[in-house]
């Protein structure tokens, strides 16, 4: 089995089907900070991401399935959902994915994926972009919301400072007058 090795500092690596027909391709790529855009997410690539792995064409004559295995190592960051402080998350994860040609599904066809299908994807005629693989995996691995601490109290609705900080001296148990009638009924039921 012939193996081709692709090293990339720029991070832009196209895993081509034509190349995979000749040999297994190993990749060792670095994505500069900001190269992977995590659209529709509060997360962003904070540091250089290192991606190492191997891609191979499993069925050269039939389905032409591309298998991509490897691991991603790096750091991402996002604002805390409660106080907006920057939260950094170290990523060191392995992946093992299968990509089928886009021609296998009709353009107008909707496909329902199950939980076990998250390791399956589709590629266009030439191949697939390693950056797209990395982006997809990060979006699957990262939590929907970043939290600096599980006990983060967030912003105070009265003064706008961080709750529990020296600047916030507001009462914690503010009583909402809209619930007074219900509290009154409840106290009568207890008596």
Residue pairs with C-beta under 8 A, 6 or more apart in sequence:
1 23
1 24
2 22
2 23
2 24
3 23
3 24
3 25
3 26
4 19
4 22
4 23
4 24
4 25
4 26
5 25
5 26
5 27
5 28
6 13
6 25
6 26
6 27
6 28
6 29
7 27
7 28
7 29
8 27
8 28
8 29
8 30
8 130
9 29
9 30
10 32
10 35
11 29
11 30
11 31
11 32
11 35
11 36
11 49
11 51
11 130
11 131
12 129
12 130
12 131
13 27
13 29
13 129
13 130
13 131
14 126
14 127
14 128
14 129
14 130
15 25
15 27
15 55
15 66
15 68
15 127
15 128
15 129
15 130
16 126
16 127
17 57
17 64
17 66
17 123
17 125
17 126
17 127
18 126
18 127
19 25
19 127
20 55
20 56
20 57
20 66
20 127
21 57
21 60
24 54
24 55
24 56
25 54
25 55
25 56
26 53
26 54
26 55
27 51
27 52
27 53
27 54
27 55
27 70
27 130
28 50
28 51
28 52
29 50
29 51
29 52
29 130
30 48
30 49
30 50
30 51
31 45
31 48
31 49
31 51
31 74
31 131
31 134
32 48
33 45
33 46
33 47
33 48
34 44
34 45
35 45
35 49
35 131
36 45
36 49
36 131
36 134
36 135
36 138
37 44
37 45
37 135
38 44
38 45
38 76
38 135
38 138
38 139
38 142
41 78
41 139
41 142
42 78
42 79
42 81
42 145
42 146
43 76
43 77
43 78
43 89
43 138
43 142
43 146
44 76
44 77
44 78
45 74
45 76
45 138
46 75
46 76
46 77
46 88
47 74
47 75
47 76
48 74
49 72
49 73
49 74
49 75
49 91
49 134
50 72
50 73
50 74
51 70
51 71
51 72
51 73
51 130
51 134
52 70
52 71
53 68
53 69
53 70
53 71
53 95
54 68
54 69
54 70
55 66
55 67
55 68
55 69
56 66
56 67
57 64
57 65
57 66
58 65
58 66
58 67
58 98
59 65
63 100
63 101
63 104
64 100
64 101
65 98
65 99
65 100
66 98
66 99
66 123
66 127
66 128
67 96
67 97
67 98
67 99
68 95
68 96
68 97
68 98
68 99
68 128
68 133
69 94
69 95
69 96
69 97
70 94
70 95
71 92
71 93
71 94
71 95
72 91
72 92
72 93
72 95
72 134
72 137
72 138
73 91
73 92
74 90
74 91
75 88
75 89
75 90
75 91
76 88
76 89
76 91
76 138
76 142
77 86
77 87
77 88
77 89
77 146
78 86
78 87
78 89
78 142
78 146
79 85
79 86
79 87
79 146
80 86
80 87
80 146
80 147
80 148
80 152
81 145
81 146
81 147
82 147
82 148
82 152
82 153
82 154
82 155
83 148
83 152
83 153
83 154
83 155
83 162
85 148
87 146
87 147
87 148
89 142
89 146
91 138
91 141
91 142
93 137
93 141
95 119
95 133
95 137
96 119
97 119
97 120
97 121
97 133
97 137
98 119
98 120
98 121
99 120
99 121
99 122
99 123
99 128
100 120
100 121
100 122
100 123
101 122
101 123
101 125
102 122
102 123
102 124
102 125
103 125
104 122
105 111
105 122
113 120
118 140
121 128
121 133
121 136
153 162
153 163
153 164
154 162
154 163
155 161
155 162
155 163
156 162
156 163
156 168
156 170
158 170
158 174
159 167
159 168
159 169
159 170
161 167
161 168
162 168
163 170
163 172
